[in-house]
Amino acid sequence: MNIINMVKKYQKKKAKKAAKEELKQMIPTLRSALNEVTSGLDELNGLLKKITRS
């Protein structure tokens, strides 16, 4: 394997690692957004039940 291929392989490995780390850091944000959406849907569901009962 020549030097150029070794460098390219190293760069790809570094880029993958950086992307993976960035995704890991996004998880808490995504979780909180999902929780907000879920609670909003629960609230909407409750309102719809009230409307259909009356």
C-alpha distance matrix in Angstrom:
0.0 3.8 6.7 8.4 6.5 6.8 10.3 11.2 10.5 12.6 15.2 15.7 16.2 18.7 20.4 20.9 22.3 24.6 25.9 26.6 28.5 30.5 31.5 32.6 34.8 36.3 37.6 40.9 41.7 41.2 43.3 46.1 46.1 46.3 49.2 51.0 50.7 51.8 54.8 55.7 55.7 57.8 60.3 60.4 61.0 63.9 65.4 65.2 66.9 69.7 70.1 70.3 72.8 75.3
3.8 0.0 3.8 5.6 5.6 6.4 8.9 10.3 10.9 12.5 14.6 15.8 16.8 18.7 20.3 21.5 22.9 24.7 26.2 27.3 29.0 30.7 32.1 33.4 35.2 36.8 38.4 41.5 42.1 41.9 44.1 46.8 46.7 47.1 50.0 51.7 51.4 52.8 55.7 56.5 56.6 58.9 61.2 61.3 62.0 64.9 66.3 66.2 68.0 70.7 71.1 71.4 74.0 76.3
6.7 3.8 0.0 3.8 5.5 5.0 6.2 8.6 9.8 10.5 12.3 14.3 15.3 16.4 18.3 20.0 21.0 22.5 24.3 25.7 27.0 28.6 30.4 31.6 33.1 34.8 36.7 39.6 40.2 40.2 42.5 45.0 45.0 45.7 48.5 50.0 50.0 51.5 54.3 55.0 55.4 57.6 59.8 60.0 61.0 63.7 65.1 65.1 67.0 69.6 70.0 70.5 73.1 75.2
8.4 5.6 3.8 0.0 3.8 5.4 5.2 6.2 8.6 9.9 10.6 12.4 14.2 15.3 16.5 18.4 20.0 21.1 22.5 24.3 25.8 27.0 28.7 30.3 31.7 33.1 35.2 38.2 38.5 38.4 40.9 43.3 43.0 43.8 46.8 48.1 47.9 49.6 52.4 52.9 53.2 55.7 57.7 57.8 58.8 61.7 62.8 62.8 64.9 67.4 67.7 68.2 70.9 73.0
6.5 5.6 5.5 3.8 0.0 3.8 5.4 5.0 6.1 8.5 9.8 10.5 12.2 14.2 15.3 16.5 18.3 19.9 21.0 22.5 24.3 25.7 27.0 28.6 30.4 31.7 33.4 36.6 37.1 36.7 39.1 41.7 41.4 41.9 44.9 46.4 46.1 47.6 50.5 51.1 51.3 53.6 55.8 55.9 56.7 59.6 60.9 60.7 62.7 65.3 65.7 66.0 68.7 70.9
6.8 6.4 5.0 5.4 3.8 0.0 3.8 5.5 5.1 6.2 8.6 10.0 10.6 12.3 14.3 15.4 16.5 18.4 20.1 21.1 22.6 24.4 25.9 27.1 28.8 30.5 32.2 35.2 35.9 35.8 38.0 40.6 40.7 41.2 44.0 45.7 45.6 46.9 49.7 50.6 50.9 53.0 55.3 55.6 56.4 59.1 60.6 60.6 62.4 65.0 65.5 66.0 68.5 70.7
10.3 8.9 6.2 5.2 5.4 3.8 0.0 3.8 5.4 5.0 6.1 8.6 9.8 10.5 12.2 14.2 15.3 16.4 18.3 19.9 21.0 22.5 24.4 25.7 27.1 28.8 30.7 33.6 34.1 34.2 36.6 39.0 39.0 39.8 42.6 44.0 44.1 45.7 48.3 49.0 49.5 51.8 53.8 54.1 55.2 57.9 59.2 59.3 61.3 63.7 64.2 64.9 67.4 69.5
11.2 10.3 8.6 6.2 5.0 5.5 3.8 0.0 3.8 5.4 5.1 6.2 8.6 9.9 10.5 12.3 14.2 15.3 16.4 18.3 20.0 21.0 22.6 24.4 25.9 27.1 29.1 32.2 32.4 32.2 34.8 37.2 36.9 37.6 40.6 42.0 41.7 43.4 46.2 46.7 47.1 49.5 51.5 51.6 52.6 55.5 56.7 56.7 58.7 61.2 61.5 62.1 64.7 66.8
10.5 10.9 9.8 8.6 6.1 5.1 5.4 3.8 0.0 3.8 5.5 5.2 6.2 8.7 9.9 10.6 12.4 14.3 15.4 16.5 18.5 20.1 21.2 22.7 24.6 26.0 27.6 30.8 31.4 31.0 33.3 36.0 35.9 36.3 39.2 40.8 40.6 42.0 44.9 45.7 45.9 48.1 50.3 50.5 51.3 54.1 55.6 55.5 57.4 60.0 60.5 60.9 63.4 65.7
12.6 12.5 10.5 9.9 8.5 6.2 5.0 5.4 3.8 0.0 3.8 5.5 5.1 6.2 8.6 9.9 10.6 12.3 14.3 15.3 16.6 18.4 20.1 21.1 22.8 24.6 26.3 29.2 30.0 30.0 32.2 34.7 34.9 35.6 38.2 39.9 40.0 41.4 44.1 45.0 45.5 47.6 49.7 50.2 51.1 53.7 55.2 55.4 57.2 59.7 60.3 60.9 63.3 65.5
15.2 14.6 12.3 10.6 9.8 8.6 6.1 5.1 5.5 3.8 0.0 3.8 5.4 5.1 6.1 8.6 9.8 10.5 12.2 14.1 15.3 16.4 18.4 19.9 21.2 22.7 24.8 27.7 28.0 28.1 30.6 32.9 32.8 33.8 36.5 37.9 38.0 39.7 42.3 42.9 43.5 45.8 47.8 48.1 49.2 51.9 53.1 53.4 55.4 57.7 58.2 59.0 61.5 63.5
15.7 15.8 14.3 12.4 10.5 10.0 8.6 6.2 5.2 5.5 3.8 0.0 3.8 5.4 5.1 6.1 8.5 9.8 10.5 12.2 14.2 15.3 16.5 18.3 20.1 21.2 23.0 26.2 26.5 26.2 28.6 31.2 31.0 31.5 34.5 36.0 35.8 37.3 40.1 40.8 41.1 43.4 45.5 45.7 46.7 49.5 50.8 50.8 52.8 55.3 55.7 56.3 58.8 61.0
16.2 16.8 15.3 14.2 12.2 10.6 9.8 8.6 6.2 5.1 5.4 3.8 0.0 3.8 5.5 5.2 6.2 8.7 10.0 10.6 12.4 14.3 15.5 16.6 18.6 20.2 21.6 24.7 25.6 25.4 27.5 30.1 30.3 30.8 33.5 35.3 35.3 36.5 39.3 40.3 40.7 42.7 44.9 45.4 46.2 48.8 50.4 50.6 52.3 54.8 55.5 56.1 58.4 60.7
18.7 18.7 16.4 15.3 14.2 12.3 10.5 9.9 8.7 6.2 5.1 5.4 3.8 0.0 3.8 5.5 5.1 6.1 8.6 9.8 10.6 12.3 14.3 15.3 16.6 18.6 20.4 23.2 23.9 24.2 26.4 28.7 29.0 29.9 32.5 34.0 34.4 35.9 38.3 39.3 40.0 42.0 44.0 44.6 45.7 48.2 49.6 50.1 51.9 54.2 54.9 55.7 58.0 60.2
20.4 20.3 18.3 16.5 15.3 14.3 12.2 10.5 9.9 8.6 6.1 5.1 5.5 3.8 0.0 3.8 5.4 5.1 6.1 8.5 9.9 10.5 12.3 14.2 15.4 16.7 18.8 21.8 22.0 22.0 24.6 26.8 26.7 27.7 30.5 31.8 31.9 33.6 36.2 36.8 37.5 39.8 41.7 42.0 43.2 45.8 47.1 47.4 49.4 51.7 52.2 53.1 55.5 57.5
20.9 21.5 20.0 18.4 16.5 15.4 14.2 12.3 10.6 9.9 8.6 6.1 5.2 5.5 3.8 0.0 3.8 5.5 5.1 6.1 8.6 9.9 10.6 12.3 14.4 15.4 17.0 20.2 20.8 20.4 22.7 25.3 25.3 25.8 28.6 30.2 30.2 31.6 34.3 35.2 35.6 37.7 39.9 40.3 41.2 43.8 45.3 45.5 47.3 49.7 50.4 51.0 53.4 55.6
22.3 22.9 21.0 20.0 18.3 16.5 15.3 14.2 12.4 10.6 9.8 8.5 6.2 5.1 5.4 3.8 0.0 3.8 5.5 5.1 6.2 8.6 10.0 10.6 12.5 14.4 15.8 18.7 19.8 19.9 21.8 24.3 24.8 25.4 27.9 29.7 30.1 31.3 33.8 35.0 35.6 37.5 39.6 40.4 41.3 43.7 45.3 45.7 47.4 49.8 50.7 51.4 53.6 55.8
24.6 24.7 22.5 21.1 19.9 18.4 16.4 15.3 14.3 12.3 10.5 9.8 8.7 6.1 5.1 5.5 3.8 0.0 3.8 5.4 5.1 6.2 8.7 9.9 10.7 12.5 14.7 17.3 17.8 18.3 20.6 22.7 23.1 24.2 26.6 28.1 28.6 30.2 32.5 33.5 34.4 36.4 38.2 39.0 40.2 42.5 43.9 44.5 46.4 48.6 49.4 50.3 52.6 54.6
25.9 26.2 24.3 22.5 21.0 20.1 18.3 16.4 15.4 14.3 12.2 10.5 10.0 8.6 6.1 5.1 5.5 3.8 0.0 3.8 5.4 5.1 6.2 8.6 9.9 10.7 12.8 15.9 16.0 15.9 18.5 20.8 20.7 21.6 24.3 25.7 25.9 27.5 30.0 30.8 31.5 33.7 35.6 36.1 37.3 39.8 41.1 41.5 43.4 45.7 46.4 47.2 49.6 51.6
26.6 27.3 25.7 24.3 22.5 21.1 19.9 18.3 16.5 15.3 14.1 12.2 10.6 9.8 8.5 6.1 5.1 5.4 3.8 0.0 3.8 5.5 5.2 6.3 8.8 10.0 11.0 14.3 15.3 15.0 16.9 19.6 20.0 20.4 22.9 24.8 25.1 26.3 28.8 30.0 30.6 32.4 34.6 35.3 36.2 38.6 40.3 40.7 42.3 44.7 45.6 46.3 48.5 50.7
28.5 29.0 27.0 25.8 24.3 22.6 21.0 20.0 18.5 16.6 15.3 14.2 12.4 10.6 9.9 8.6 6.2 5.1 5.4 3.8 0.0 3.8 5.4 5.0 6.3 8.8 10.3 12.8 13.9 14.5 16.3 18.5 19.4 20.3 22.4 24.2 25.0 26.3 28.4 29.8 30.7 32.4 34.3 35.4 36.5 38.6 40.2 41.0 42.6 44.8 45.8 46.8 48.8 50.9
30.5 30.7 28.6 27.0 25.7 24.4 22.5 21.0 20.1 18.4 16.4 15.3 14.3 12.3 10.5 9.9 8.6 6.2 5.1 5.5 3.8 0.0 3.8 5.4 5.1 6.4 9.1 11.5 11.7 12.4 14.8 16.6 17.0 18.4 20.7 22.0 22.7 24.4 26.5 27.5 28.6 30.6 32.2 33.1 34.5 36.7 38.0 38.8 40.7 42.7 43.6 44.7 46.8 48.8
31.5 32.1 30.4 28.7 27.0 25.9 24.4 22.6 21.2 20.1 18.4 16.5 15.5 14.3 12.3 10.6 10.0 8.7 6.2 5.2 5.4 3.8 0.0 3.8 5.4 5.0 6.6 9.9 10.3 10.0 12.3 14.7 14.9 15.6 18.2 19.8 20.2 21.6 24.0 25.1 25.9 27.8 29.8 30.5 31.6 33.9 35.4 36.0 37.8 40.0 40.9 41.8 43.9 46.1
32.6 33.4 31.6 30.3 28.6 27.1 25.7 24.4 22.7 21.1 19.9 18.3 16.6 15.3 14.2 12.3 10.6 9.9 8.6 6.3 5.0 5.4 3.8 0.0 3.8 5.4 5.5 8.3 10.0 10.3 11.5 14.0 15.2 15.7 17.6 19.7 20.6 21.5 23.7 25.3 26.2 27.6 29.7 30.9 31.8 33.9 35.7 36.5 37.9 40.1 41.3 42.2 44.1 46.3
34.8 35.2 33.1 31.7 30.4 28.8 27.1 25.9 24.6 22.8 21.2 20.1 18.6 16.6 15.4 14.4 12.5 10.7 9.9 8.8 6.3 5.1 5.4 3.8 0.0 3.8 5.6 6.9 8.0 9.5 11.1 12.6 13.9 15.3 17.0 18.5 19.9 21.2 22.9 24.3 25.8 27.3 28.9 30.2 31.5 33.4 34.9 36.1 37.7 39.5 40.7 42.0 43.8 45.8
36.3 36.8 34.8 33.1 31.7 30.5 28.8 27.1 26.0 24.6 22.7 21.2 20.2 18.6 16.7 15.4 14.4 12.5 10.7 10.0 8.8 6.4 5.0 5.4 3.8 0.0 3.8 5.8 5.4 6.2 8.6 10.3 10.7 12.2 14.4 15.6 16.6 18.3 20.2 21.2 22.5 24.3 25.9 27.0 28.4 30.4 31.8 32.8 34.6 36.5 37.5 38.7 40.7 42.6
37.6 38.4 36.7 35.2 33.4 32.2 30.7 29.1 27.6 26.3 24.8 23.0 21.6 20.4 18.8 17.0 15.8 14.7 12.8 11.0 10.3 9.1 6.6 5.5 5.6 3.8 0.0 3.8 5.5 5.1 6.0 8.7 9.9 10.4 12.2 14.3 15.2 16.2 18.2 19.8 20.8 22.2 24.2 25.5 26.5 28.4 30.2 31.1 32.6 34.6 35.9 37.0 38.8 40.9
40.9 41.5 39.6 38.2 36.6 35.2 33.6 32.2 30.8 29.2 27.7 26.2 24.7 23.2 21.8 20.2 18.7 17.3 15.9 14.3 12.8 11.5 9.9 8.3 6.9 5.8 3.8 0.0 3.8 5.4 5.0 6.2 8.6 9.8 10.5 12.4 14.3 15.1 16.5 18.3 19.9 20.9 22.5 24.3 25.5 27.0 28.7 30.1 31.5 33.2 34.7 36.0 37.6 39.6
41.7 42.1 40.2 38.5 37.1 35.9 34.1 32.4 31.4 30.0 28.0 26.5 25.6 23.9 22.0 20.8 19.8 17.8 16.0 15.3 13.9 11.7 10.3 10.0 8.0 5.4 5.5 3.8 0.0 3.8 5.4 5.3 6.2 8.6 9.9 10.7 12.4 14.2 15.5 16.6 18.5 20.0 21.2 22.6 24.3 25.9 27.3 28.6 30.4 32.0 33.1 34.7 36.5 38.2
41.2 41.9 40.2 38.4 36.7 35.8 34.2 32.2 31.0 30.0 28.1 26.2 25.4 24.2 22.0 20.4 19.9 18.3 15.9 15.0 14.5 12.4 10.0 10.3 9.5 6.2 5.1 5.4 3.8 0.0 3.8 5.5 5.1 6.1 8.6 9.9 10.5 12.1 14.2 15.2 16.4 18.2 19.9 20.9 22.2 24.3 25.7 26.7 28.4 30.4 31.4 32.6 34.6 36.5
43.3 44.1 42.5 40.9 39.1 38.0 36.6 34.8 33.3 32.2 30.6 28.6 27.5 26.4 24.6 22.7 21.8 20.6 18.5 16.9 16.3 14.8 12.3 11.5 11.1 8.6 6.0 5.0 5.4 3.8 0.0 3.8 5.4 5.1 6.2 8.7 9.9 10.4 12.2 14.1 15.2 16.3 18.3 19.8 20.8 22.5 24.4 25.5 26.8 28.8 30.2 31.3 32.9 35.1
46.1 46.8 45.0 43.3 41.7 40.6 39.0 37.2 36.0 34.7 32.9 31.2 30.1 28.7 26.8 25.3 24.3 22.7 20.8 19.6 18.5 16.6 14.7 14.0 12.6 10.3 8.7 6.2 5.3 5.5 3.8 0.0 3.8 5.4 5.0 6.2 8.7 9.7 10.5 12.2 14.2 15.2 16.5 18.3 19.7 21.1 22.7 24.2 25.7 27.2 28.7 30.2 31.7 33.6
46.1 46.7 45.0 43.0 41.4 40.7 39.0 36.9 35.9 34.9 32.8 31.0 30.3 29.0 26.7 25.3 24.8 23.1 20.7 20.0 19.4 17.0 14.9 15.2 13.9 10.7 9.9 8.6 6.2 5.1 5.4 3.8 0.0 3.8 5.4 5.1 6.3 8.6 10.0 10.6 12.4 14.3 15.4 16.5 18.3 20.1 21.2 22.4 24.4 26.0 27.0 28.5 30.4 32.1
46.3 47.1 45.7 43.8 41.9 41.2 39.8 37.6 36.3 35.6 33.8 31.5 30.8 29.9 27.7 25.8 25.4 24.2 21.6 20.4 20.3 18.4 15.6 15.7 15.3 12.2 10.4 9.8 8.6 6.1 5.1 5.4 3.8 0.0 3.8 5.4 5.1 6.1 8.6 9.8 10.5 12.2 14.2 15.2 16.2 18.3 20.0 20.8 22.4 24.4 25.6 26.7 28.6 30.6
49.2 50.0 48.5 46.8 44.9 44.0 42.6 40.6 39.2 38.2 36.5 34.5 33.5 32.5 30.5 28.6 27.9 26.6 24.3 22.9 22.4 20.7 18.2 17.6 17.0 14.4 12.2 10.5 9.9 8.6 6.2 5.0 5.4 3.8 0.0 3.8 5.4 5.0 6.1 8.5 9.8 10.4 12.2 14.1 15.1 16.5 18.4 19.8 21.0 22.7 24.4 25.6 27.1 29.1
51.0 51.7 50.0 48.1 46.4 45.7 44.0 42.0 40.8 39.9 37.9 36.0 35.3 34.0 31.8 30.2 29.7 28.1 25.7 24.8 24.2 22.0 19.8 19.7 18.5 15.6 14.3 12.4 10.7 9.9 8.7 6.2 5.1 5.4 3.8 0.0 3.8 5.4 5.2 6.1 8.6 9.9 10.5 12.2 14.1 15.4 16.6 18.3 20.0 21.3 22.6 24.3 25.9 27.6
50.7 51.4 50.0 47.9 46.1 45.6 44.1 41.7 40.6 40.0 38.0 35.8 35.3 34.4 31.9 30.2 30.1 28.6 25.9 25.1 25.0 22.7 20.2 20.6 19.9 16.6 15.2 14.3 12.4 10.5 9.9 8.7 6.3 5.1 5.4 3.8 0.0 3.8 5.5 5.0 6.1 8.6 9.8 10.4 12.1 14.2 15.3 16.2 18.2 20.0 20.9 22.3 24.3 26.1
51.8 52.8 51.5 49.6 47.6 46.9 45.7 43.4 42.0 41.4 39.7 37.3 36.5 35.9 33.6 31.6 31.3 30.2 27.5 26.3 26.3 24.4 21.6 21.5 21.2 18.3 16.2 15.1 14.2 12.1 10.4 9.7 8.6 6.1 5.0 5.4 3.8 0.0 3.8 5.4 5.1 6.2 8.6 9.8 10.4 12.4 14.3 15.2 16.5 18.5 19.9 20.9 22.6 24.8
54.8 55.7 54.3 52.4 50.5 49.7 48.3 46.2 44.9 44.1 42.3 40.1 39.3 38.3 36.2 34.3 33.8 32.5 30.0 28.8 28.4 26.5 24.0 23.7 22.9 20.2 18.2 16.5 15.5 14.2 12.2 10.5 10.0 8.6 6.1 5.2 5.5 3.8 0.0 3.8 5.4 5.0 6.2 8.6 9.7 10.6 12.4 14.2 15.3 16.7 18.5 20.0 21.3 23.2
55.7 56.5 55.0 52.9 51.1 50.6 49.0 46.7 45.7 45.0 42.9 40.8 40.3 39.3 36.8 35.2 35.0 33.5 30.8 30.0 29.8 27.5 25.1 25.3 24.3 21.2 19.8 18.3 16.6 15.2 14.1 12.2 10.6 9.8 8.5 6.1 5.0 5.4 3.8 0.0 3.8 5.4 5.1 6.1 8.5 9.9 10.6 12.3 14.3 15.5 16.6 18.4 20.1 21.6
55.7 56.6 55.4 53.2 51.3 50.9 49.5 47.1 45.9 45.5 43.5 41.1 40.7 40.0 37.5 35.6 35.6 34.4 31.5 30.6 30.7 28.6 25.9 26.2 25.8 22.5 20.8 19.9 18.5 16.4 15.2 14.2 12.4 10.5 9.8 8.6 6.1 5.1 5.4 3.8 0.0 3.8 5.4 5.0 6.0 8.5 9.8 10.3 12.2 14.2 15.1 16.2 18.2 20.2
57.8 58.9 57.6 55.7 53.6 53.0 51.8 49.5 48.1 47.6 45.8 43.4 42.7 42.0 39.8 37.7 37.5 36.4 33.7 32.4 32.4 30.6 27.8 27.6 27.3 24.3 22.2 20.9 20.0 18.2 16.3 15.2 14.3 12.2 10.4 9.9 8.6 6.2 5.0 5.4 3.8 0.0 3.8 5.4 5.0 6.2 8.7 9.9 10.6 12.5 14.4 15.4 16.7 18.9
60.3 61.2 59.8 57.7 55.8 55.3 53.8 51.5 50.3 49.7 47.8 45.5 44.9 44.0 41.7 39.9 39.6 38.2 35.6 34.6 34.3 32.2 29.8 29.7 28.9 25.9 24.2 22.5 21.2 19.9 18.3 16.5 15.4 14.2 12.2 10.5 9.8 8.6 6.2 5.1 5.4 3.8 0.0 3.8 5.4 5.1 6.4 8.7 10.0 10.8 12.5 14.5 15.6 17.2
60.4 61.3 60.0 57.8 55.9 55.6 54.1 51.6 50.5 50.2 48.1 45.7 45.4 44.6 42.0 40.3 40.4 39.0 36.1 35.3 35.4 33.1 30.5 30.9 30.2 27.0 25.5 24.3 22.6 20.9 19.8 18.3 16.5 15.2 14.1 12.2 10.4 9.8 8.6 6.1 5.0 5.4 3.8 0.0 3.8 5.4 5.1 6.2 8.6 9.9 10.5 12.3 14.3 15.7
61.0 62.0 61.0 58.8 56.7 56.4 55.2 52.6 51.3 51.1 49.2 46.7 46.2 45.7 43.2 41.2 41.3 40.2 37.3 36.2 36.5 34.5 31.6 31.8 31.5 28.4 26.5 25.5 24.3 22.2 20.8 19.7 18.3 16.2 15.1 14.1 12.1 10.4 9.7 8.5 6.0 5.0 5.4 3.8 0.0 3.8 5.4 5.1 6.2 8.7 9.9 10.6 12.3 14.6
63.9 64.9 63.7 61.7 59.6 59.1 57.9 55.5 54.1 53.7 51.9 49.5 48.8 48.2 45.8 43.8 43.7 42.5 39.8 38.6 38.6 36.7 33.9 33.9 33.4 30.4 28.4 27.0 25.9 24.3 22.5 21.1 20.1 18.3 16.5 15.4 14.2 12.4 10.6 9.9 8.5 6.2 5.1 5.4 3.8 0.0 3.8 5.5 5.1 6.3 8.8 10.1 10.8 12.8
65.4 66.3 65.1 62.8 60.9 60.6 59.2 56.7 55.6 55.2 53.1 50.8 50.4 49.6 47.1 45.3 45.3 43.9 41.1 40.3 40.2 38.0 35.4 35.7 34.9 31.8 30.2 28.7 27.3 25.7 24.4 22.7 21.2 20.0 18.4 16.6 15.3 14.3 12.4 10.6 9.8 8.7 6.4 5.1 5.4 3.8 0.0 3.8 5.4 5.1 6.2 8.7 10.0 11.0
65.2 66.2 65.1 62.8 60.7 60.6 59.3 56.7 55.5 55.4 53.4 50.8 50.6 50.1 47.4 45.5 45.7 44.5 41.5 40.7 41.0 38.8 36.0 36.5 36.1 32.8 31.1 30.1 28.6 26.7 25.5 24.2 22.4 20.8 19.8 18.3 16.2 15.2 14.2 12.3 10.3 9.9 8.7 6.2 5.1 5.5 3.8 0.0 3.8 5.4 5.0 6.1 8.6 10.2
66.9 68.0 67.0 64.9 62.7 62.4 61.3 58.7 57.4 57.2 55.4 52.8 52.3 51.9 49.4 47.3 47.4 46.4 43.4 42.3 42.6 40.7 37.8 37.9 37.7 34.6 32.6 31.5 30.4 28.4 26.8 25.7 24.4 22.4 21.0 20.0 18.2 16.5 15.3 14.3 12.2 10.6 10.0 8.6 6.2 5.1 5.4 3.8 0.0 3.8 5.5 5.2 6.2 8.8
69.7 70.7 69.6 67.4 65.3 65.0 63.7 61.2 60.0 59.7 57.7 55.3 54.8 54.2 51.7 49.7 49.8 48.6 45.7 44.7 44.8 42.7 40.0 40.1 39.5 36.5 34.6 33.2 32.0 30.4 28.8 27.2 26.0 24.4 22.7 21.3 20.0 18.5 16.7 15.5 14.2 12.5 10.8 9.9 8.7 6.3 5.1 5.4 3.8 0.0 3.8 5.6 5.3 6.5
70.1 71.1 70.0 67.7 65.7 65.5 64.2 61.5 60.5 60.3 58.2 55.7 55.5 54.9 52.2 50.4 50.7 49.4 46.4 45.6 45.8 43.6 40.9 41.3 40.7 37.5 35.9 34.7 33.1 31.4 30.2 28.7 27.0 25.6 24.4 22.6 20.9 19.9 18.5 16.6 15.1 14.4 12.5 10.5 9.9 8.8 6.2 5.0 5.5 3.8 0.0 3.8 5.5 5.5
70.3 71.4 70.5 68.2 66.0 66.0 64.9 62.1 60.9 60.9 59.0 56.3 56.1 55.7 53.1 51.0 51.4 50.3 47.2 46.3 46.8 44.7 41.8 42.2 42.0 38.7 37.0 36.0 34.7 32.6 31.3 30.2 28.5 26.7 25.6 24.3 22.3 20.9 20.0 18.4 16.2 15.4 14.5 12.3 10.6 10.1 8.7 6.1 5.2 5.6 3.8 0.0 3.8 5.6
72.8 74.0 73.1 70.9 68.7 68.5 67.4 64.7 63.4 63.3 61.5 58.8 58.4 58.0 55.5 53.4 53.6 52.6 49.6 48.5 48.8 46.8 43.9 44.1 43.8 40.7 38.8 37.6 36.5 34.6 32.9 31.7 30.4 28.6 27.1 25.9 24.3 22.6 21.3 20.1 18.2 16.7 15.6 14.3 12.3 10.8 10.0 8.6 6.2 5.3 5.5 3.8 0.0 3.8
75.3 76.3 75.2 73.0 70.9 70.7 69.5 66.8 65.7 65.5 63.5 61.0 60.7 60.2 57.5 55.6 55.8 54.6 51.6 50.7 50.9 48.8 46.1 46.3 45.8 42.6 40.9 39.6 38.2 36.5 35.1 33.6 32.1 30.6 29.1 27.6 26.1 24.8 23.2 21.6 20.2 18.9 17.2 15.7 14.6 12.8 11.0 10.2 8.8 6.5 5.5 5.6 3.8 0.0
